[in-house]
Amino acid sequence: MIDVRRGADRYSGGEPDAGIDTRHAFSFAGFYDPGNVRFGPLVACNEERLAPGAGFAEHAHRDTEIVTWVIEGELEHRDAGGRVARLLAGDAQLLGARGGVRHEERNAGSGPLRFLQMWLEPDVFGGPPEYAAVTSPVGRGAGLTLLASGEPSAAAPLRLRRRGAALWAGRPLAPDQVALPPAPLAYLHVIRGTVRLGGELLHPGDAARLSGPPTLPLHTSPATDFLLWSLP
């Protein structure tokens, strides 16, 4: 089954007066829809737009795997332990909050910042937090690139604490047909270009939730970017 969710239908949040525009895919903060709380272990998929200098002041997380993908601009990340990282377009970051972490994020550039942030519930709770980042892990080409995995894999630069979960990136050079990895659930988010799946045409910001092992190929337009979660 394919459940398409359009970007225009996401819950709009953030603080517009502070230069923060957030589009939520699931129930989040002040928005609650009992029929849209999560998809498997995926509990958040927020598309964030920050004006120059805008950001999220220091706040806490625990027992959450937070994966960030920068679409445009420059994101500065700081945690309470003094670690500072700057991520550019195409960079990815994993913050394993585990037993607790405090951090802040802001637009460190002179232009607009746009990034996608996804939260995953782990299998294992507690322990010291972990941080990992990878610079431009995906080049243009055919097929899918494994970014993060809950299984030991030399191909995945980011290691999740959720067995059976994996995050893939697609960035084909030309129109392409991509076979989706087998999994009980899959979550697709289109970043650029268009994706056709099972008769549905998806545009930037659109998402598709797939229940049951995928049997249909995914067709992309030129210069398409998308992220795909395969989930237990």
Secondary structure by P-SEA (a helix, b strand, c coil): cbbbbbcccccccccccccbbbbbccccccccccccccccccccccbbbbccccccccccccccbbbbbbcccbbbbbcccbbbbbbcccbbbbbccccccccccccccccbbbbbbbbbbbcccccbbbbbbbccccccccccccccccccccccccccccccbbbbbbbbccbbbbbbccccbbbbbbccbbbbcccccccccbbbbbcccccbbbbbcccccbbbbbcc
